[in-house]
Structures are given as structure tokens and as C-alpha cells.
Amino acid sequence: MCTSDSYLKRLQPVPYCHFGRTVRQGRRIDRFVTGAYPTLEARKIIRRLGLSEQVKIARLLGREEAIPPEKVRALWLSEVLFQAGHVAPLLAPLKVAALRAYGRTAAKLLPQAVRDGARIYHYRAGFGGRSVDVARKLGMITLCDHSIVHPTFVASLPESRGRLETARLDPPTDPFERHILEDIDAADHLLLNSAFVKQTFLRLHYPKEKLNVVYQGIDDAFLRDLPARGQIRSGPLRLLAPAFSLRKGAPTIARALSELDDVDWSLTISRSIGPDMKSEFGDFLAHPLVTCIEPERTELGRVMTEHEVVIFPSYAEGSARIIFESLAAGAYVITSPNAGSVVEDGVHGRLISPWDENELRKVIRHAALIRDDLPKIGAASAAFVRERYSQSGYGREVLALYQRLLAPEPALA
């Protein structure tokens, strides 16, 4: 663990492994192993090259947390290889190679961590590899952090349009997903980020006692920079789709709105759209009521506060951060159980079956009917998220999990 309760959420997008001591000792982390990280040396190089104003570099610099520099080990080579694997399909094998290299390096750091008193090896699925076996041989408790549905369902849930009960149960064929599955199955315990993700594991008969759920919540930085919501009471009902891909429920959105002619609506899609969706839904995307934008990450809060309703009928998620952010921004959220969110039906918005465009049309009509009440509902949702799902709250939940894992087994009568 770390000196800052918030660090796990803050660094969730970053590959990491860390070695937790006992909480009773009051020392929350012995080693923090990650990919790209703004170490002191990296900051010096960035300043010397004058790159600190570039968007991606600024994101890297924003990853820094209150972790003593001597405890951070940044594995830049693994990061470079992993990112190169995204460039072209021919380079895709580099992603798994990068993960395996990461695991080998992490394994070399474990013996000293154990000598220093570390007892928990907490690693992200995919970044364990050889290090998991080494940790177990050293007597550590292994905890695998996984932030999306079980690898079996990453492809099959979108194919079934979110129907868990009919999705294929064949093992994943993608090498990347197979590698992640190896890490999952090697762990003593799993840390999952939503009840829906847990359902996908239970569907495959994983033991309940191995599965732990902690919702990741929302970044303090997002809350800090979130602008005030303006009053929107006239004109078309302003809808926002934070994503438009197969896995995010694009077919349900397009088919629902294409036949919604009894509500005055407009839709903004705030994410880049892949060629497959452009090909299949080109006519819908060209509709005069549909606007496609690609805002920078720092602009998302402003975009959310300019819309009344967020629609996100995802087929397969972990726990969509965008839903927490939408609630914090005061939006009325229409989503699916598969999004792994904390939205309560009829309280923060509506929950719908992800495949059901008729149901989506119905709840959008309902939102239009209660339009005057949406600001009040949104304000209550924003307060709910700030109170219950902050970074510090996530940190406390993970600390509590560590304590449970470290608790001695009860003696047999």
C-alpha cells in the first residue's frame, strides 16, 4: 500500500505491482513497480527537452503520487514495448512480450521486499507472470487486480449484446486475454471492481471466497476541475454518449434514437469512433441531430455539465469510470447493469437491458417528461458520489481488504 490512500485509483490506468506490508506495522508499501512514471530523472529529461506542455507528457507528469521516490521502480522498456504493440496489428505480440518482461523484472525485486517485511503481492492482471510464482514461493499472499469482465467474456458478451446467460463460455483465443487469464488463475485472491465483474467469475464457478469487490470511484482531480452545471430547461433534450463502439452498446444507441421521433433530442458522442461503427452506422452518425467530438481528457467534465442525460448501455465493462464522472457532473444516467456502475434504477437514472433499444427509447421519453426534475436528481447524484466513492474511500476499502487477508486463520475447535 501507499502513504496516500488515493494512489490505487489515481494509478489504475498504469501497469503496477506493489508489495504491501502488514497494516499494523503502519508501513503501507515496500515497493511500487510501474511502467512509465514521472521519476525525478524523467522529469529532468522532460524539462531539458521542453516537452512538459505536450498533452501526453502532461498526463504522464500527472501520474505522480505521494510515494517516496526510493520506493518507485519504473520499467520504461516494458512500457515502450507495450505501447508499440498498439501501433499496428503486426506489432500486437509485443504487448504480451512487454508484460512477460515486466513480470520477470518484478520477480527480481520480490526477495528484498520480503526481507523488508512485505507479505502481500498486489499486481494487476497481465503484469504478474513469473513474479506470481516467485511471490508464492516466498510465502507472500498474491492478490490480482482485474478491472473488466472475465477474459472469457471480453469478446463473447459484445457478440451476445450483453446477455451473460447466453454468451459463449469458450476460453479466450486472443493471446493477450489468455495471458491475463494466466495471471488471474495464478492468484490466491482477486480484487474486482464491480458486482457485475464478480458475476462473470461466478458464471464460470470461481469460488466466492476468492472474489473481492471494491468500486474504484472517482479521481479527486476530476472533482477539483469540474465546472458548475448550468441550467438547461429549453430546446432539445441534450443527450451525451461517452462512447460509441460495439462493446459500449453503440448498436442499441443507434437503433433506439433512429426511431425516436416523438421527443425533441440531440446527441453528442464524445469519443473517437472506429471504422467498423462508421461503416455500420454511417447514416445515423450523419444525422443532423448527432454531433461527434473528441475532447481532451481535461475537457470531459465541462462536456458532461453541458448535457442533461448520459446514455451508456454497455455490453461488457469493469466499472465504467465515465459513469462515476457523469454522476459527479450532475447528469441523469441511463446505463446497463453490465456497466458495473453504482447507479440505482429510479434514483440516479435508469438501468436498462443493454440489448433492448425499445427500453432505451422508453426511458429517454420518461427523462423528457421529468425534465424539470433532472437538475434536482443530478445534484443528489453528485453528492452521493462525492460522499461514497472518493479516492480516499477506495483507499480505505483496499486497506480493509489487506487487513482481512493478513488476519490469522481461526483455530479449529
DRENROSE-163553 format. One record per residue (C-alpha): x, y, z; residue in one letter. Coordinates in steps of 0.5 Angstrom, whole numbers, plus 500, padded with zeros to 3 digits. Each point is the difference from the previous one (the first is absolute). Layout:
XYZA ...
END
This chain:
500500500M 502507500C 501506504T 494503496S 493497501D 498502493S 506497496Y 497494498L 494504496K 505505497R 505495497L 494495498Q 502501492P 507499502V 503493500P 502499507Y 502495505C 502501507H 501497507F 496501506G 503499507R 495499506T 495506501V 502499508R 507502498Q 498506497G 504500494R 496499494R 504499494I 507497500D 501500492R 496504495F 501497493V 497503494T 501502492G 501507498A 500504507Y 503507501P 506499504T 505505501L 505498495E 494500495A 497507502R 507503499K 501497493I 493502498I 502508502R 506499497R 497498493L 494506501G 494494500L 496502506S 495503496E 498495496Q 494496501V 502493501K 506502504I 496505505A 496493501R 506497502L 502505505L 493500503G 501493502R 505502506E 497498507E 503501507A 504494499I 508500503P 504500493P 504495503E 495495500K 498501493V 502496494R 498502493A 501495495L 500504494W 503495495L 493496501S 496506499E 503502494V 499492497L 493500503F 498507496Q 504498494A 495494500G 494505499H 503503493V 499494495A 497493500P 506497498L 504503507L 494497504A 504495503P 505505503L 494501505K 501493503V 507501500A 500506504A 496497505L 504494501R 507504500A 496505506Y 499493504G 507498499R 503506503T 494501505A 502493503A 508502501K 497505505L 496496504L 505496504P 503507503Q 493502501A 498494504V 507501504R 497507502D 493497502G 496500494A 494495501R 495502494I 502500493Y 495504497H 500500492Y 496502494R 497494496A 505499494G 506503504F 502495504G 503494496G 506497503R 499504506S 494497503V 503493500D 506503504V 496504505A 496494502R 507496501K 502506504L 494499504G 496506498M 492501499I 499501493T 495505498L 498501493C 496507498D 496499494H 495505497S 496498495I 496493499V 503494500H 504499494P 495494497T 495506499F 504505497V 498498493A 494496502S 496505503L 500505495P 498494495E 494499504S 499507501R 501500508G 496493501R 504497505L 496494501E 501498492T 507503499A 505494498R 504497505L 506498496D 507502502P 502506497P 504499494T 504507500D 507500502P 499506505F 494497503E 503494501R 506503503H 495504505I 497493502L 506497502E 501506505D 493499503I 500493501D 507500503A 498505506A 498498507D 494505500H 497505494L 499507501L 494502495L 497507499N 492499500S 495495502A 499498492F 507498499V 499495506K 494498497Q 504498494T 505496504F 494496504L 498498493R 506496499L 500498507H 505503503Y 500499508P 496506503K 505501506E 506501495K 496506497L 500507503N 497506497V 502508501V 497505496Y 505505497Q 496506501G 503507497I 506504500D 501506504D 503503494A 494500496F 495502506L 505506501R 500502493D 492499499L 497506498P 493502503A 494498496R 496505496G 492500500Q 497496493I 493501500R 498501493S 502498493G 501492498P 502495506L 507500500R 503493500L 507498500L 503493498A 507500503P 502494496A 498497493F 502493499S 498493500L 502499507R 497506502K 493499497G 500504494A 495496496P 495501506T 501507500I 500501492A 493496500R 497503505A 501507498L 499499493S 492498501E 499505506L 496505496D 496503506D 505503504V 504506498D 507498502W 507501498S 506495501L 508502501T 504494499I 507502504S 505494498R 503498493S 496495496I 503494497G 500499492P 495494502D 495504503M 501506495K 498494495S 494497503E 497506503F 502506495G 493502498D 499501508F 506504501L 499504494A 493502504H 499508501P 499499507L 506496501V 507503502T 506497500C 506503504I 507498503E 501504506P 507499504E 499497507R 500506504T 494503496E 496494501L 497503507G 498506496R 496496495V 496496505M 498506503T 497503494E 496494499H 494497504E 500493498V 505495499V 499493497I 505494500F 496494499P 507496500S 500492499Y 507499504A 503504505E 504500506G 497506504S 500506495A 503506503R 496504495I 494498504I 503503506F 502506497E 493501497S 497500506L 505504504A 498505494A 493500502G 498496494A 494496499Y 503493499V 497494495I 504494500T 500493501S 502495506P 506498495N 503507501A 502498507G 497506503S 497502507V 494503496V 493498503E 494500496D 496506501G 505503505V 506503496H 496498493G 498493497R 503493499L 498497493I 502493497S 506502495P 497497494W 493503501D 499506495E 493500502N 501501507E 505505499L 495504496R 495500505K 505502506V 502506495I 493502500R 499500507H 506504501A 497505495A 493500505L 504501506I 505505497R 498506505D 503495506D 506498497L 504505503P 498498507K 501493498I 507501498G 502505506A 498494504A 504495496S 506505500A 500500508A 499492500F 507499496V 504505504R 498497506E 500493499R 505499494Y 506504501S 507498499Q 501500508S 494496500G 503495495Y 507500504G 496498507R 497495497E 506497497V 504501507L 494496503A 501494495L 507500501Y 498499508Q 496494498R 505497496L 505501505L 495497506A 503494503P 495494498E 495498506P 503494504A 496494499L 495498506A 
END
